[in-house]
Amino acid sequence: MQPDPSTLLAKLRLATPVIGLYDAPDPQAFAPLVEPKGRACVFAFVQRWRQGESLHLTAERYGCGGCARQFFDVETRPRRAFIEFLVGDEGLRASPELMEEWIDASHPLPLRHGHVLVGPLREQHYEHLLTATLFVNADQLSLLCTAASYHSRPSDPPPVVALFSSGCGQLGAAFDDLGLPQALIGSTDIAMREYLEPETLSFTATKPMFERLCAAADDPASFFYKGFLRDLEKARGLAVE
């Protein structure tokens, strides 16, 4: 059962919806749908997600080549040409050898159904959710990082990571294990930044971490109800509950 994120969103004072990444058998269940044309970036549809639409992607219709590789393991150019593009044209690594190591270490989404949907959360399809993403400012990001650590132990995997990947990869494929409670600070791919406000980053959580975030916000003993947050709200000129 999907946890109710309403308290989390209220504590964050976040007006934009949580965006889900789904691997589902029936895309029509996520209507209204929009599909990419040409080599459109996944993030070109951010405003459509905010308006309630879901982006439908498949191995045949994926938009840009980065999404093809990260979501569907589809190569759109020869390996050597891909490395030369990322290093020579884009300058993303100091050498082709380093770039090649990164490519070899990356992996696509572990899909079962082949229909990838990106859009507002659909409570009735929680079983098909891979990750949940919130688009946030720096203050909201700090709250989410704290919430991600609320139930963690030092021996656990890092609750929050920031990894190099394409923007779409940071929505899911960059995680080593989607079954772990972990979150990723994303939207750090320069190529997709133009589609977001300058102050906005993304915070993407696996399902276990999304459940922890909601639980932290629902716990009256958590920092969400304590003095540090009230002090921050006062400093920002916000009404304090």
URSUL-V611864 format. One record per helix or strand of 3 or more residues. SS is the DSSP state (A for helix, B for strand). FROM is the first residue (numbers start at 1). TO is the last residue. If there is no record, write none. Layout:
# URSUL-V611864
SS;FROM;TO
SS;FROM;TO
This chain:
# URSUL-V611864
A;6;12
B;19;24
A;27;30
B;33;35
A;42;50
B;54;57
A;65;72
A;79;89
A;96;105
B;115;120
A;123;128
B;129;136
A;138;149
A;169;171
B;183;186
A;190;195
B;201;206
A;207;218
A;223;225
A;227;235
